[in-house]
Amino acid sequence: PMSRKNLIEPASAQDYSITLRQNVQSAIRLYLEDMGQSQPSCLYQTLLAEVEPPLLEEVLRYTHGNQSRTAKILGITRNTPRTKLHRYDIPVNNGKS
């Protein structure tokens, strides 16, 4: 069974049985359950605002700050990372983010 611990700690090198989709579903389920009786508002925008910055940061780290490679890995145009980095105020320092 999924737990909050599974969502925060990276999978070990031997355990890749939980897919990204399953992690996302579990995180959304937990988020909605934590809301209790409150009705979530703008969940789509909230999700994107929470997921896009760390996605960009991690892919930039993987590419050593290369925005063109980052765009290619993400399947977006090469100008889009620059726009999103500015939107989320994510610094890129000397090839490292």
Summary of the structure (lengths in Angstrom):
residues: 97
radius of gyration: 15.8
end to end distance: 34.0
largest distance: 46.6
contacts: 207
relative contact order: 0.10
helix: 59%
strand: 2%
